[in-house]
């Protein structure tokens, strides 16, 4: 197949995946990883709020195609869509890969009570790129937002990494952290996975704030794609190993302590929620390394050898933004 034909076919595939499904059909995921179809009663029709994150997904996929070759991930065969236990809320999953991106995936949740988008891009281990992270939770009254280029390596101890990926993006971060102020206490454990340009915010739902968030998402994702486009493949085996372990540590933390676990559990049950977290949202835990959560974070171990369910063991957090305008960490003075 020539390049033009392939591009046209890919565009058609993406448009078909993103089209709303017929209202009388649902797709449900069962415990045996099989998809089953059944007729949907009219009173179970999905009620979607006025605010939707579909335009975020459309933008990201179209923008990615402008920069690189976007291919469906093997995960797409298993994780496509499902209807929650309330028979009203719909979960939609999309997953792709590119020559430099190991996994680009999104999960959107649309229901009467909430709108959710979890969008991420994980680089291949030959690249030390940050991990793009967009987590948005919306109800009729409240929005909870995390938008960041999560650092693969520590930006406090690795100044070379901070200079390489973040120093030139500080003006972008300052622009949006003024429009979307710090959202309150963030645990000491979580802060290690964020960069100096992270947007962590909460705000009352409104169209104007949603437009600001959409603008921030577009600019942050464009910035990440430019970094991806410029990234040079590592050939040093030790550096690749370092990148592998750093990403595996990140995935292990997120799969175990992600705050979205509770939402998924209520929607689809504990078994499917854990499967979705481990094998889709943070896919790679079983492929990129063999260390366990307690290998990376032994402080969470309790006497019987299981994992402490608390999100924070240190018990301290940051009420205010722990970086100054130059991206220098000042959290040691702000921790409370």
Kinemage of the C-alpha trace (Angstrom):
@kinemage 1
@onewidth
@group {chain A} dominant
@subgroup {mainchain}
@vectorlist {calphas} color= white
{ca unk a 1} P 0.000 0.000 0.000
{ca unk a 2} L 1.416 3.429 -0.924
{ca unk a 3} L 1.742 6.245 1.622
{ca unk a 4} L -1.271 8.185 0.370
{ca unk a 5} L -3.522 5.125 0.487
{ca unk a 6} L -2.308 4.237 3.970
{ca unk a 7} L -2.894 7.774 5.229
{ca unk a 8} L -6.419 7.809 3.802
{ca unk a 9} L -7.211 4.412 5.317
{ca unk a 10} L -5.880 5.506 8.703
{ca unk a 11} L -7.930 8.703 8.611
{ca unk a 12} L -11.039 6.681 7.792
{ca unk a 13} L -10.308 4.219 10.616
{ca unk a 14} L -9.882 7.038 13.121
{ca unk a 15} L -13.087 8.745 12.015
{ca unk a 16} L -15.035 5.494 12.310
{ca unk a 17} L -13.689 4.837 15.812
{ca unk a 18} L -14.601 8.331 16.930
{ca unk a 19} L -18.134 8.331 15.495
{ca unk a 20} L -20.914 7.944 18.083
{ca unk a 21} L -22.332 4.445 18.085
{ca unk a 22} L -25.984 3.846 17.192
{ca unk a 23} L -28.197 4.636 20.203
{ca unk a 24} L -29.818 1.191 20.299
{ca unk a 25} L -26.598 -0.767 20.682
{ca unk a 26} L -24.157 -1.096 23.551
{ca unk a 27} L -20.872 -2.925 23.816
{ca unk a 28} L -20.104 -4.567 27.120
{ca unk a 29} L -16.878 -6.049 28.385
{ca unk a 30} L -17.086 -9.295 30.323
{ca unk a 31} L -14.628 -10.989 32.652
{ca unk a 32} L -13.400 -13.300 29.874
{ca unk a 33} L -12.121 -10.341 27.833
{ca unk a 34} L -14.844 -10.839 25.224
{ca unk a 35} L -17.105 -8.152 23.825
{ca unk a 36} L -20.814 -8.865 23.688
{ca unk a 37} L -23.599 -6.896 22.049
{ca unk a 38} L -27.161 -6.530 23.147
{ca unk a 39} L -30.184 -4.324 22.476
{ca unk a 40} L -30.432 -1.254 24.630
{ca unk a 41} L -33.751 -0.122 26.044
{ca unk a 42} L -34.779 3.442 25.305
{ca unk a 43} L -34.869 4.443 28.972
{ca unk a 44} L -31.148 3.596 29.260
{ca unk a 45} L -30.053 6.136 26.661
{ca unk a 46} L -26.863 7.915 27.686
{ca unk a 47} L -27.375 11.408 29.054
{ca unk a 48} L -24.343 13.545 28.299
{ca unk a 49} L -23.653 16.928 29.916
{ca unk a 50} L -23.143 20.047 27.854
{ca unk a 51} L -19.367 19.812 28.335
{ca unk a 52} L -17.553 17.058 26.453
{ca unk a 53} L -13.902 16.109 26.073
{ca unk a 54} L -14.292 14.613 22.600
{ca unk a 55} L -12.805 17.716 20.968
{ca unk a 56} L -9.670 17.246 23.114
{ca unk a 57} L -9.252 13.726 21.742
{ca unk a 58} L -9.945 14.773 18.145
{ca unk a 59} L -7.392 17.567 18.391
{ca unk a 60} L -4.698 15.340 19.904
{ca unk a 61} L -5.072 12.588 17.308
{ca unk a 62} L -5.173 14.993 14.379
{ca unk a 63} L -2.174 16.910 15.699
{ca unk a 64} L -0.232 13.689 16.259
{ca unk a 65} L -0.880 12.641 12.654
{ca unk a 66} L 0.645 15.932 11.513
{ca unk a 67} L 3.908 15.009 13.239
{ca unk a 68} L 4.270 11.262 12.866
{ca unk a 69} L 2.818 7.987 11.627
{ca unk a 70} L -0.031 6.967 13.928
{ca unk a 71} L -0.933 3.278 14.073
{ca unk a 72} L -3.595 1.452 16.121
{ca unk a 73} L -2.212 -0.314 19.190
{ca unk a 74} L -2.839 -4.045 19.701
{ca unk a 75} L -4.680 -2.978 22.875
{ca unk a 76} L -7.474 -1.565 20.717
{ca unk a 77} L -8.673 -5.085 19.910
{ca unk a 78} L -9.521 -5.723 23.558
{ca unk a 79} L -10.284 -2.274 24.925
{ca unk a 80} L -12.800 -0.375 22.823
{ca unk a 81} L -15.856 0.649 24.806
{ca unk a 82} L -18.096 -0.507 27.597
{ca unk a 83} L -21.276 0.489 29.369
{ca unk a 84} L -21.071 0.931 33.140
{ca unk a 85} L -23.171 -1.013 35.615
{ca unk a 86} L -25.681 1.859 35.765
{ca unk a 87} L -26.396 1.145 32.055
{ca unk a 88} L -26.135 4.869 31.332
{ca unk a 89} L -22.469 5.819 31.573
{ca unk a 90} L -20.244 5.024 28.583
{ca unk a 91} L -16.502 4.413 28.690
{ca unk a 92} L -14.580 4.801 25.420
{ca unk a 93} L -10.968 3.707 24.991
{ca unk a 94} L -8.606 4.482 22.109
{ca unk a 95} L -4.983 3.372 21.808
{ca unk a 96} L -2.202 3.971 19.282
{ca unk a 97} L 1.542 3.788 18.792
{ca unk a 98} L 4.107 5.643 16.691
{ca unk a 99} L 7.816 5.168 15.906
{ca unk a 100} L 8.702 7.065 19.113
{ca unk a 101} L 5.566 6.576 21.234
{ca unk a 102} L 5.138 3.197 22.915
{ca unk a 103} L 1.519 3.912 23.803
{ca unk a 104} L -0.753 6.863 23.144
{ca unk a 105} L -4.124 6.213 24.720
{ca unk a 106} L -7.268 7.884 25.930
{ca unk a 107} L -10.187 6.901 28.103
{ca unk a 108} L -13.267 9.083 28.159
{ca unk a 109} L -16.242 8.614 30.454
{ca unk a 110} L -19.544 10.256 29.600
{ca unk a 111} L -22.549 10.055 31.872
{ca unk a 112} L -25.298 12.068 33.510
{ca unk a 113} L -23.179 12.865 36.552
{ca unk a 114} L -19.665 13.199 35.158
{ca unk a 115} L -17.365 13.747 32.213
{ca unk a 116} L -13.845 12.306 32.456
{ca unk a 117} L -10.813 12.285 30.192
{ca unk a 118} L -7.614 10.372 30.925
{ca unk a 119} L -5.166 11.018 28.082
{ca unk a 120} L -1.504 9.983 28.076
{ca unk a 121} L 1.451 9.375 25.788
{ca unk a 122} L 4.285 7.091 26.887
{ca unk a 123} L 7.583 7.228 24.961
{ca unk a 124} L 9.488 4.175 23.855
{ca unk a 125} L 12.400 3.396 26.229
{ca unk a 126} L 14.941 4.488 23.624
{ca unk a 127} L 13.784 8.055 24.326
{ca unk a 128} L 13.931 9.906 27.648
{ca unk a 129} L 10.929 12.069 26.773
{ca unk a 130} L 8.544 13.193 29.503
{ca unk a 131} L 5.196 11.401 29.710
{ca unk a 132} L 2.298 13.514 28.505
{ca unk a 133} L -0.487 13.431 31.094
{ca unk a 134} L -3.961 14.961 30.943
{ca unk a 135} L -6.462 13.944 33.646
{ca unk a 136} L -9.758 15.856 33.731
{ca unk a 137} L -12.762 15.126 35.951
{ca unk a 138} L -15.914 17.212 35.529
{ca unk a 139} L -19.252 17.275 37.337
{ca unk a 140} L -22.040 19.835 37.169
{ca unk a 141} L -20.333 21.898 39.868
{ca unk a 142} L -16.653 21.027 39.937
{ca unk a 143} L -13.631 20.343 37.734
{ca unk a 144} L -10.468 18.603 38.931
{ca unk a 145} L -7.543 18.904 36.529
{ca unk a 146} L -3.991 17.629 36.157
{ca unk a 147} L -2.135 18.569 32.976
{ca unk a 148} L 1.586 18.002 32.737
{ca unk a 149} L 4.591 16.689 30.928
{ca unk a 150} L 5.457 14.226 33.697
{ca unk a 151} L 9.261 13.975 33.966
{ca unk a 152} L 10.753 10.575 33.294
{ca unk a 153} L 13.713 11.506 35.500
{ca unk a 154} L 13.871 13.671 38.608
{ca unk a 155} L 14.045 17.356 37.686
{ca unk a 156} L 15.542 18.406 41.024
{ca unk a 157} L 18.562 16.103 41.078
{ca unk a 158} L 18.883 15.925 37.271
{ca unk a 159} L 19.327 19.567 36.300
{ca unk a 160} L 20.400 18.521 32.820
{ca unk a 161} L 17.001 16.876 32.339
{ca unk a 162} L 15.170 19.975 33.580
{ca unk a 163} L 17.176 22.212 31.253
{ca unk a 164} L 16.648 19.881 28.305
{ca unk a 165} L 12.875 19.620 28.526
{ca unk a 166} L 11.420 22.287 30.814
{ca unk a 167} L 13.386 25.528 31.002
{ca unk a 168} L 12.137 26.787 27.629
{ca unk a 169} L 8.547 25.817 28.555
{ca unk a 170} L 8.442 27.816 31.805
{ca unk a 171} L 6.712 30.836 30.158
{ca unk a 172} L 3.988 28.491 28.896
{ca unk a 173} L 3.575 27.054 32.363
{ca unk a 174} L 3.409 30.496 33.990
{ca unk a 175} L 0.764 31.609 31.498
{ca unk a 176} L -1.644 28.854 32.418
{ca unk a 177} L -0.852 28.500 36.103
{ca unk a 178} L -2.060 32.089 36.464
{ca unk a 179} L -5.286 31.298 34.611
{ca unk a 180} L -5.698 27.943 36.375
{ca unk a 181} L -4.310 28.411 39.924
{ca unk a 182} L -2.923 25.702 42.203
{ca unk a 183} L -5.675 23.367 43.360
{ca unk a 184} L -4.699 22.824 46.992
{ca unk a 185} L -2.784 20.202 48.921
{ca unk a 186} L -0.865 17.658 46.853
{ca unk a 187} L 0.947 14.830 48.625
{ca unk a 188} L 4.715 14.717 48.908
{ca unk a 189} L 4.736 11.324 47.204
{ca unk a 190} L 2.745 12.538 44.186
{ca unk a 191} L 4.776 15.700 43.669
{ca unk a 192} L 7.798 13.620 42.637
{ca unk a 193} L 6.001 12.649 39.441
{ca unk a 194} L 5.179 16.221 38.381
{ca unk a 195} L 7.174 18.873 36.565
{ca unk a 196} L 7.633 22.610 37.249
{ca unk a 197} L 4.983 23.383 34.593
{ca unk a 198} L 2.265 21.111 35.994
{ca unk a 199} L -1.279 22.462 36.041
{ca unk a 200} L -3.028 21.104 39.122
{ca unk a 201} L -6.264 22.974 39.634
{ca unk a 202} L -9.893 22.859 40.705
{ca unk a 203} L -12.609 25.197 39.492
{ca unk a 204} L -16.371 25.528 39.255
{ca unk a 205} L -17.757 24.270 35.965
{ca unk a 206} L -18.225 26.944 33.317
{ca unk a 207} L -17.825 27.240 29.558
{ca unk a 208} L -15.191 29.962 29.906
{ca unk a 209} L -12.973 27.867 32.189
{ca unk a 210} L -13.451 24.861 29.935
{ca unk a 211} L -12.226 26.942 26.987
{ca unk a 212} L -9.126 27.957 28.956
{ca unk a 213} L -8.489 24.298 29.770
{ca unk a 214} L -8.888 23.318 26.119
{ca unk a 215} L -6.407 26.019 25.114
{ca unk a 216} L -3.934 24.783 27.736
{ca unk a 217} L -4.340 21.191 26.571
{ca unk a 218} L -3.681 22.182 22.957
{ca unk a 219} L -0.570 24.213 23.772
{ca unk a 220} L 0.870 21.633 26.151
{ca unk a 221} L 0.293 18.820 23.686
{ca unk a 222} L 1.812 20.793 20.811
{ca unk a 223} L 4.854 21.473 22.994
{ca unk a 224} L 5.153 17.772 23.820
{ca unk a 225} L 4.870 16.773 20.159
{ca unk a 226} L 7.663 19.186 19.272
{ca unk a 227} L 9.855 17.570 21.925
{ca unk a 228} L 8.933 14.170 20.537
{ca unk a 229} L 9.765 15.240 16.994
{ca unk a 230} L 13.195 16.530 18.053
{ca unk a 231} L 14.016 13.556 20.283
{ca unk a 232} L 17.088 11.545 19.333
{ca unk a 233} L 17.114 7.823 19.991
{ca unk a 234} L 19.417 6.655 22.778
{ca unk a 235} L 21.882 3.948 21.769
{ca unk a 236} L 23.607 3.581 25.148
{ca unk a 237} L 22.224 0.364 26.721
{ca unk a 238} L 22.661 1.751 30.238
{ca unk a 239} L 20.592 4.848 29.414
{ca unk a 240} L 17.865 2.752 27.807
{ca unk a 241} L 17.777 0.570 30.926
{ca unk a 242} L 17.526 3.709 33.050
{ca unk a 243} L 14.610 4.972 30.937
{ca unk a 244} L 12.899 1.590 31.171
{ca unk a 245} L 13.087 1.476 34.948
{ca unk a 246} L 11.961 5.091 35.307
{ca unk a 247} L 8.865 4.491 33.187
{ca unk a 248} L 8.142 1.181 34.910
{ca unk a 249} L 8.352 2.881 38.311
{ca unk a 250} L 5.908 5.557 37.103
{ca unk a 251} L 3.457 2.975 35.753
{ca unk a 252} L 3.667 0.925 38.939
{ca unk a 253} L 2.865 3.953 41.094
{ca unk a 254} L -0.016 5.117 38.914
{ca unk a 255} L -1.632 1.686 38.601
{ca unk a 256} L -1.605 1.248 42.382
{ca unk a 257} L -2.339 4.774 43.625
{ca unk a 258} L -4.237 6.449 40.799
{ca unk a 259} L -7.166 8.413 42.294
{ca unk a 260} L -9.377 7.328 39.393
{ca unk a 261} L -9.495 3.780 40.755
{ca unk a 262} L -12.453 4.595 42.984
{ca unk a 263} L -14.462 6.059 40.111
{ca unk a 264} L -13.799 3.045 37.893
{ca unk a 265} L -14.647 0.640 40.707
{ca unk a 266} L -18.066 2.260 41.154
{ca unk a 267} L -18.723 2.211 37.420
{ca unk a 268} L -17.554 -1.254 36.342
{ca unk a 269} L -16.643 -3.176 39.499
{ca unk a 270} L -13.326 -3.941 41.178
{ca unk a 271} L -12.156 -6.711 38.833
{ca unk a 272} L -12.623 -4.768 35.606
{ca unk a 273} L -11.321 -1.564 37.195
{ca unk a 274} L -8.036 -3.242 38.139
{ca unk a 275} L -7.735 -4.796 34.691
{ca unk a 276} L -8.320 -1.453 32.989
{ca unk a 277} L -5.775 0.302 35.200
{ca unk a 278} L -3.037 -2.295 34.900
{ca unk a 279} L -3.466 -3.516 31.342
{ca unk a 280} L -4.752 -0.459 29.492
{ca unk a 281} L -4.299 2.879 31.248
{ca unk a 282} L -0.856 1.925 32.558
{ca unk a 283} L -0.021 -0.887 30.199
{ca unk a 284} L 3.629 -1.914 30.328
{ca unk a 285} L 3.908 -2.983 33.954
{ca unk a 286} L 4.335 -6.621 32.952
{ca unk a 287} L 6.509 -5.871 29.904
{ca unk a 288} L 8.936 -3.135 30.978
{ca unk a 289} L 10.168 -4.581 34.256
{ca unk a 290} L 9.735 -7.155 36.989
{ca unk a 291} L 9.923 -5.010 40.130
{ca unk a 292} L 6.826 -4.762 42.298
{ca unk a 293} L 5.232 -1.710 43.877
{ca unk a 294} L 6.899 -2.502 47.206
{ca unk a 295} L 10.279 -2.892 45.502
{ca unk a 296} L 10.002 0.737 44.415
{ca unk a 297} L 8.088 2.060 47.420
{ca unk a 298} L 8.946 -0.139 50.451
{ca unk a 299} L 7.598 2.498 52.845
{ca unk a 300} L 4.079 1.373 51.854
{ca unk a 301} L 4.604 -2.154 53.171
{ca unk a 302} L 2.556 -3.203 56.191
{ca unk a 303} L 3.210 -6.061 58.605
{ca unk a 304} L 1.415 -8.758 56.613
{ca unk a 305} L 3.426 -7.885 53.496
{ca unk a 306} L 0.571 -6.162 51.669
{ca unk a 307} L 0.400 -2.577 50.415
{ca unk a 308} L -0.854 0.218 52.639
{ca unk a 309} L -3.943 1.672 50.956
{ca unk a 310} L -3.150 5.221 52.090
{ca unk a 311} L -2.143 7.547 49.280
{ca unk a 312} L 0.412 9.278 51.497
{ca unk a 313} L 2.700 7.724 54.075
{ca unk a 314} L 4.693 10.878 54.779
{ca unk a 315} L 1.438 12.625 55.619
{ca unk a 316} L 2.609 15.992 54.340
{ca unk a 317} L 1.608 17.923 51.278
{ca unk a 318} L 1.856 21.178 49.396
{ca unk a 319} L -0.932 23.725 49.800
{ca unk a 320} L 0.858 26.091 47.415
{ca unk a 321} L 2.808 25.679 44.210
{ca unk a 322} L 6.227 24.227 45.183
{ca unk a 323} L 8.179 25.746 42.255
{ca unk a 324} L 9.142 29.360 41.686
{ca unk a 325} L 8.873 31.211 38.371
{ca unk a 326} L 12.286 29.861 37.338
{ca unk a 327} L 11.148 26.285 37.848
{ca unk a 328} L 13.265 25.857 40.970
{ca unk a 329} L 11.804 23.584 43.626
{ca unk a 330} L 11.024 25.542 46.794
{ca unk a 331} L 8.839 22.851 48.322
{ca unk a 332} L 11.084 22.321 51.323
{ca unk a 333} L 9.976 25.753 52.509
{ca unk a 334} L 6.284 25.208 51.672
{ca unk a 335} L 5.651 21.662 52.879
{ca unk a 336} L 3.055 21.472 55.630
